[in-house]
Structure formats: C-alpha cells, structure tokens
Amino acid sequence: MASVGRPVIFDLYNTLIDGADGRRDRVVGEMATILGIAPADLVAAYRESWDDRLVRWSVEETVQIIAGRLGVTPTDEQVSRAAALRRGLADRLLGLVPASILAALDGLRARGHRLALVSNATSETAESWPHSPLAGRFDIAIFSSAVGLAKPDPAIYELAAGRLGVAPAECVFVGDGSDDELAGAAAAGMTVFRTVEFRDTLPTWPGPVIDSLAELPELLGEPSPAPTP
C-alpha cells in the first residue's frame, strides 16, 4: 500500500493544459460575428471583464452583459449560439491533456498524494471539467466562478486545504504564476513550485522551477523507483 504523501494542489491553465490565449481570441471573434459586434471590440471587452467573469456571471450572462456594454442587445438565439461556442472551446481545451501530464498525475496518486485543483476559471470551464480526462484524477476541484473567490486571495487556497482535511502548510502548490497565484499560495503557507512546461509566465519568481511535472516527485523528496531489471 502506498504511503501517504503531501497533498498537491494544481493550477489548471498553463500548468496542466495549454492556456490557448490565441484560440480564445479567435472564438470570441466568432462570437462577435454572431452578435453583430466588431471582433476586436468584443475581444477587448472580454479581456477587460476578466475580474467579473472570474467570480460571477454565467456564460449567457457574460454574453448579454458584455454585448450590452458595447451597445448591442442580442436575441436569445444569438446569446445561445455565442455561449455554445464558448462552451465548445472549454470542452476542447479540457480534452487536450498531454499524456505526460496524465502519467505524472497518476504517478503522484500511486505514491499516496491526494490531488486538488484550484483554478481561476470562468463558468464554462467548471461546466466542462467533469468530462475531462483530468477530473477522475483529482480528489477535489475548486473553480473561482463556482466559489466566488479567486487567486491570489489566500481564502481560496485555505478552502482547498480545508476540503482536503489538512492545513495549508501541509500542501504543495504547483502553477505557472498567472494572477499572482504563487504569491497567494505562499501567503497561505503552502510550499510553492513554478512550472514552465507550457509557458514561462513569471520568470522573476524566486522559488523552485520545474520544466515538467515528471520532476515533481524528486522535488518532493520522493525519487522515482529504480527501473526493474
């Protein structure tokens, strides 16, 4: 039976899967065509509304509110079609998990680590999560849009630790560094590792850096077992 290791809490985008910023902008541009809005205007408005989309607004509310800010009142059909594009993107991104990431997560679980997700993500990501190959590998998943909290607020890290039944200081946090998430995890008392597997988001971070999740067991003081002859 595997020994119990320290719980590991992961970020999602640019940590476990590609953040795909360019693809997001293209989808928002397609939504703009449906809504009768200039694509560049809708892309800019989506970016500016990040803080609100992160902790409130459903997919449909987002479409309605942002279109309204741009002087457009979309029909229910337009809202539905635009929202479907956004949900489709989330489904695709959450399905594109590299095999190496899945293997690393399986290796951690085999060593007795419980795994948690804490993601600054809008509601369509939370909706799509149960269909992702990642979902079954995690003990808990916390999305900012579902709990009304966002990184780097220490409360969201404390919430994750509490749901795992441990103190924050017992946890390891792994993320690329977006939204000041590494500083937030450190402020909550967690051990922090920055990953650059998808993107070198925060090169000024002074703590340990990992190039691949496969390196994590060694950093946790748990070298991989020697291969069987």
C-alpha positions as CSV (number, residue, x, y, z in Angstrom):
1,M,0.0,0.0,0.0
2,A,1.4,3.4,-0.9
3,S,2.4,5.7,1.9
4,V,0.6,9.0,2.2
5,G,2.4,11.9,0.6
6,R,1.8,15.6,0.9
7,P,-1.4,16.8,-0.9
8,V,-0.6,18.6,-4.1
9,I,-2.7,21.5,-5.4
10,F,-2.5,22.4,-9.0
11,D,-3.5,25.4,-11.2
12,L,-5.2,24.4,-14.5
13,Y,-4.4,26.6,-17.5
14,N,-0.7,26.7,-18.5
15,T,0.0,24.2,-15.7
16,L,-1.9,21.0,-16.7
17,I,-3.2,22.2,-20.1
18,D,-2.4,24.9,-22.6
19,G,-3.9,28.3,-21.9
20,A,-4.5,28.8,-25.6
21,D,-4.9,32.6,-25.5
22,G,-4.9,32.9,-29.2
23,R,-7.6,30.3,-29.7
24,R,-9.7,32.0,-27.1
25,D,-9.5,35.3,-29.0
26,R,-10.5,33.6,-32.3
27,V,-13.6,32.1,-30.6
28,V,-14.6,35.4,-29.2
29,G,-14.2,36.8,-32.7
30,E,-16.6,34.2,-34.0
31,M,-19.0,35.1,-31.2
32,A,-18.7,38.7,-32.3
33,T,-19.9,37.8,-35.8
34,I,-23.0,36.1,-34.3
35,L,-23.7,39.2,-32.1
36,G,-23.1,41.8,-34.8
37,I,-20.1,43.3,-33.0
38,A,-16.7,44.2,-34.3
39,P,-14.4,41.2,-33.3
40,A,-11.6,43.5,-32.0
41,D,-14.2,45.3,-29.8
42,L,-15.5,42.1,-28.3
43,V,-12.1,40.6,-27.7
44,A,-11.0,43.8,-25.9
45,A,-14.2,43.8,-23.8
46,Y,-13.8,40.1,-22.8
47,R,-10.2,40.8,-21.7
48,E,-11.3,43.9,-19.7
49,S,-14.1,41.9,-18.0
50,W,-11.8,39.2,-16.6
51,D,-12.2,40.1,-13.0
52,D,-16.0,39.9,-13.2
53,R,-16.2,36.8,-15.3
54,L,-13.8,35.1,-12.9
55,V,-16.1,35.1,-9.9
56,R,-19.7,35.7,-11.1
57,W,-21.6,35.7,-14.4
58,S,-22.7,32.5,-16.2
59,V,-21.7,32.0,-19.9
60,E,-25.0,33.5,-21.0
61,E,-24.8,36.4,-18.6
62,T,-21.3,37.2,-19.8
63,V,-22.5,37.4,-23.4
64,Q,-25.5,39.6,-22.5
65,I,-23.6,41.9,-20.2
66,I,-20.6,42.5,-22.5
67,A,-22.8,42.9,-25.6
68,G,-24.8,45.5,-23.6
69,R,-21.7,47.4,-22.7
70,L,-20.9,47.6,-26.4
71,G,-24.4,48.9,-27.2
72,V,-25.9,45.7,-28.5
73,T,-29.0,43.9,-27.2
74,P,-28.7,40.3,-28.5
75,T,-31.6,38.0,-29.1
76,D,-31.9,34.8,-27.0
77,E,-30.9,32.8,-30.1
78,Q,-27.7,34.9,-30.5
79,V,-26.9,34.5,-26.9
80,S,-27.4,30.8,-27.1
81,R,-25.2,30.4,-30.2
82,A,-22.4,32.6,-28.8
83,A,-22.4,30.7,-25.5
84,A,-22.3,27.4,-27.3
85,L,-19.0,28.5,-29.0
86,R,-17.5,29.3,-25.6
87,R,-18.6,26.0,-24.1
88,G,-17.3,24.1,-27.1
89,L,-13.9,25.8,-26.6
90,A,-13.7,24.7,-23.0
91,D,-14.6,21.2,-23.9
92,R,-11.9,21.0,-26.5
93,L,-9.2,22.5,-24.2
94,L,-10.0,20.3,-21.3
95,G,-9.9,17.3,-23.6
96,L,-6.4,18.1,-24.8
97,V,-4.3,16.9,-21.9
98,P,-0.8,15.7,-22.8
99,A,-0.2,12.0,-22.0
100,S,2.8,13.0,-20.0
101,I,0.7,15.2,-17.7
102,L,-1.8,12.3,-17.1
103,A,1.1,9.9,-16.4
104,A,2.7,12.4,-13.9
105,L,-0.6,12.8,-12.0
106,D,-1.1,9.0,-11.9
107,G,2.4,8.6,-10.6
108,L,1.7,11.1,-7.8
109,R,-1.5,9.3,-6.8
110,A,0.3,6.0,-6.8
111,R,2.7,7.5,-4.3
112,G,-0.2,8.4,-2.0
113,H,-0.6,12.0,-2.8
114,R,-4.1,13.5,-2.9
115,L,-4.6,16.0,-5.7
116,A,-6.6,19.1,-5.8
117,L,-7.3,21.7,-8.4
118,V,-7.7,25.5,-7.7
119,S,-8.4,27.3,-10.9
120,N,-9.2,30.9,-11.8
121,A,-11.7,30.0,-14.5
122,T,-14.9,31.2,-15.9
123,S,-18.1,29.1,-15.6
124,E,-17.8,27.2,-18.9
125,T,-14.6,25.6,-17.6
126,A,-16.3,24.5,-14.5
127,E,-19.1,23.0,-16.5
128,S,-16.8,21.1,-18.8
129,W,-14.5,19.8,-16.1
130,P,-16.4,16.5,-15.3
131,H,-15.9,15.4,-19.0
132,S,-12.1,16.0,-18.9
133,P,-9.7,13.1,-18.5
134,L,-8.3,15.2,-15.6
135,A,-11.4,15.1,-13.5
136,G,-11.1,11.5,-12.3
137,R,-7.6,12.0,-11.1
138,F,-8.4,14.7,-8.6
139,D,-9.9,14.5,-5.2
140,I,-11.4,18.0,-5.3
141,A,-11.7,20.8,-7.9
142,I,-12.3,24.4,-7.0
143,F,-13.2,27.0,-9.6
144,S,-13.3,30.7,-8.9
145,S,-16.5,31.1,-10.7
146,A,-18.2,28.5,-8.5
147,V,-17.0,29.7,-5.1
148,G,-16.8,33.5,-5.7
149,L,-13.2,33.6,-4.7
150,A,-10.1,33.9,-6.9
151,K,-6.4,33.5,-6.6
152,P,-4.3,35.1,-5.1
153,D,-6.8,35.5,-2.3
154,P,-5.4,33.2,0.4
155,A,-9.0,32.2,1.2
156,I,-9.3,30.0,-1.9
157,Y,-6.2,28.1,-1.0
158,E,-7.4,27.7,2.5
159,L,-10.7,26.4,1.1
160,A,-8.9,23.7,-0.9
161,A,-6.8,22.7,2.1
162,G,-9.9,22.5,4.3
163,R,-11.7,20.3,1.8
164,L,-8.7,18.0,1.8
165,G,-8.8,18.0,5.6
166,V,-5.3,19.4,6.1
167,A,-3.7,22.7,7.0
168,P,-2.4,24.8,4.1
169,A,1.2,24.4,5.3
170,E,0.9,20.7,4.6
171,C,0.2,21.3,0.9
172,V,2.3,21.8,-2.1
173,F,1.0,24.3,-4.8
174,V,2.1,24.0,-8.5
175,G,1.3,26.7,-11.0
176,D,2.7,28.8,-13.8
177,G,2.3,32.0,-11.9
178,S,-0.7,33.8,-13.6
179,D,-2.8,36.1,-11.4
180,D,-0.1,36.2,-8.7
181,E,-1.2,32.7,-7.7
182,L,2.3,31.7,-6.5
183,A,2.5,34.6,-4.0
184,G,-1.1,33.8,-2.9
185,A,-0.2,30.2,-2.2
186,A,2.9,31.2,-0.3
187,A,0.9,33.7,1.7
188,A,-1.4,30.9,2.7
189,G,1.6,28.9,3.9
190,M,2.0,26.4,1.1
191,T,5.2,25.1,-0.5
192,V,5.3,26.5,-4.0
193,F,6.7,25.2,-7.3
194,R,6.5,27.2,-10.5
195,T,6.1,25.2,-13.7
196,V,7.3,26.4,-17.2
197,E,6.0,23.3,-19.1
198,F,3.6,25.3,-21.1
199,R,4.7,28.9,-20.7
200,D,7.3,30.9,-18.7
201,T,4.8,33.2,-17.2
202,L,6.6,34.6,-14.2
203,P,10.4,34.4,-14.7
204,T,11.0,36.7,-11.7
205,W,9.6,34.2,-9.2
206,P,12.5,33.4,-6.8
207,G,11.4,29.8,-5.9
208,P,12.0,26.4,-7.4
209,V,11.1,25.9,-11.1
210,I,10.1,22.7,-12.8
211,D,10.3,22.1,-16.5
212,S,8.0,19.1,-16.3
213,L,5.5,17.6,-13.8
214,A,7.6,14.4,-14.0
215,E,10.2,16.2,-11.9
216,L,7.8,16.8,-9.0
217,P,8.3,13.5,-7.1
218,E,12.1,14.2,-6.8
219,L,11.5,17.8,-5.7
220,L,9.1,16.4,-3.0
221,G,11.9,14.2,-1.8
222,E,10.4,11.1,-3.3
223,P,12.8,9.8,-6.1
224,S,11.2,7.6,-8.7
225,P,11.9,3.9,-8.1
226,A,14.7,2.3,-10.0
227,P,13.6,0.5,-13.1
228,T,13.0,-3.2,-12.8
229,P,15.9,-5.2,-14.4
